Amino acid sequence: MGGELRYEISQNAYIKLVLHSLKHKTSAVNGVFVGSSCDDVVQIIDSVPLFHNHLGLLPPLEISLIMIEEYYSARGLGIVGYFHANERSDDVELGNVAKNIGDHIYRYFPQAAILLLDNKKLEALPKGKDGLPVMQLYKRDASKNWKLAGSDGGCRLTTKEPAANAVLLDYISSKKWEDVVDFDDHLDDITKDWLNPELFK
């Protein structure tokens, strides 16, 4: 690894997980990022909303990760990170469930990151002109702890499309979050597609 590691997230991958957290405002929610890495850039191509009920339960988590891995590896992609939104909007701590799932993904993909929803940034979106993602980036440090990145300028998260936040606001105003399907929904009713193929049509 020569330069600093950068994470570039596609607009759809980004919007899907923010919408997922808005659909279940009073619950913690999570998801995974899918993509690939090239040189010092981890490209997040897509995302999969996981759960809003039982975030820490291993059997459903393992089932979902196997299904995601199978689907995306056939397309040359793998799981490259984890997304978490806390139950309380004022909670900005990375909790143990998030760290444990992050550790699990890290074993398979050492450049894995955890992205934590920043509700303050999300609430400020309509007022601001900030093009930055409404997520905090966490990386594993040498002592295997998850640390908030960016304070030292060493690791960055950017959206691939500069207008991603404007598009996100459009989707929020049209209540597009109502259409998001996660693995909890899918495991309850397998006709609900966790790939969300209709979401951006």
N, C-alpha and C positions, 0 to 999 in steps of 0.2 A: 504494500500500500504506500504509494508515494504521497499524494496530496491529501487534503482533508476529504472526509466522506460527505457526500451530499445525498439527500433524499429528494426525489422529484416525484410528485404525486399527480396523477391524471385528474382532470376535473371530475369525471364520473365517479372514480374511486373515492375521491374526497367528499363529494356531495352526498353520495349514497350513505356513508356512515354518519355524517352530520344529521341527515334526515332521519336515520334510524334512531339516533338519540333523541330527536325531537318527537318522534312518534311515541316514545316511552319516557316522557319527561320525568316521571316520578320514580323510575327504576334506574338501576345501573344497567348499562348495555355494553356489549363488546362486539368485536369483529376482527377479521384478519385482512392483511394486505397481501396482494399477490403481484408478483413481478419478477424482475431479474436484475442482476447487477453487472455493470460493465465498467472496468477501471475503477474510478472512485465515486461512481454514481449508482445508487440503488434506484431503479425506476419502478415506481408503484403503478402498475397498469390497471388493476382492478381491486375491488374490495368485496368482502362477503360479510354481511351482518350475521352475527352468531346468535346471541341470546339476550333476553330481557328478563328472564325469570330465574334460572338456576345457573348463574355464571360460573360457579366453581365446581359444578358436578362433573366428575371425570367421564362417565360413560357417554353422555351426549356430546361432550367436547371431543372425545376421541373419535366417535362416529363421524362427527362433522368434519374434523380435520382430515380424516382418511378420504371422505368423499370429495372434499375440496382439492386435496393433493392429487387424487386420481384424475379429476376433471381437468385441472390446470396443467399437470405434468405432461398430459397428452398434447398440450398446446405450447410446450416449451417454457412454462412458467412455474414458479414455486411460491410457497408462503414466505414472505420477506419481512413481516412485521405484524404487530398486534395493536388493536385500537381499543380504548376503554373510555367510557364516560361514567363518572361517579353518580350515585343516586342523588346526592344533594348538590345543588348548583353552586353552592359556595365552597364545596370540598375540592381543593386543588392538589390533594395528596395522591401519590401513586400507591395504591393499597396492595396488600399481599396477594390477592387473587390475580391482579394484573401482573405483578412481578413473577408469580409462579408460572403463569401461562407464557409470559415473555421468556422466562428461562427455558421452558420446553421448546419454544420456537428457535431460540438461540442455539440450542444443541444441534439443530439441523442447518441453521443459516446464521453463521457467526456475525454477520453485519446487521442482524435483525434490530429493529428499533421498536419502541413502544410509543404510540401517539396517544396522548391524553387530551380529551376535549377541554378546552378552556372556555367556560361559560361566560366569563367577563368579556372576552374577545367576541364571542358569538352575540352577546347582547348589544355590544357596541357596533356591530356590523352596519346596521342601517344608518348610523350617524357618521361612520368613518369612511375614509377612502383607502383604507389599508388593504393592500393586496395579499397580505400574509395569511397563511392558513390559521384557522381558529383552534389550533392544536399545539400542545407542547411536545417537544421531541425528547425522548429519553434514550440513552445509550448505556450499554454495560461498560463499566470502567475496568481497569486492570485488577481491581479487587473483587470483581464480579458483582458489584452493586449497580443498580440502575440509577443513573445520574441525569439530571436535567441538562440537556445539551444547549449549546448556543451561547452560554454565558461567557465562555472563553473564545467564542467565535470559531470554534473548531469544527462544528458539525451543523449542517443547515437543512432546513426543510423548505421547499418551495413548491408552488403549484405549477404544473406544466403550462396551463393556460392562464394568462394574467387576469382574465375576467372571471375566474372561477367563483369569487365571492359575489359578484353581481348576479351570476346565474343562480347561485345558491339562494340569494335573496328572492329572486323570481319564484323559485320552487317553493320557498317557505310561504310566500304570500299566496300562492295558489294551493297551499296545503298538500303538496305533492308527497309529504312524508306519510300520509295515510296509506300510500300504495306500497310502502317498503315491506318486503317479506324477509324474515330472518329464520334461522334454523329452528327456533322454538315454534314458529308458525308451521314450518314444513313438517316437523315431527308430529305435530297435532293433526295435520291434514296434508298428506303428501301431494295433493294436487297443487298446493301453493309452492311456486318455484323459487328456491333460495337464490337462484342466479339473477332474479329480478329483470328478465329480458325486456319487459314492457316499460320499465321505469323511465327511461329517457326518450321514449318514442313520442 
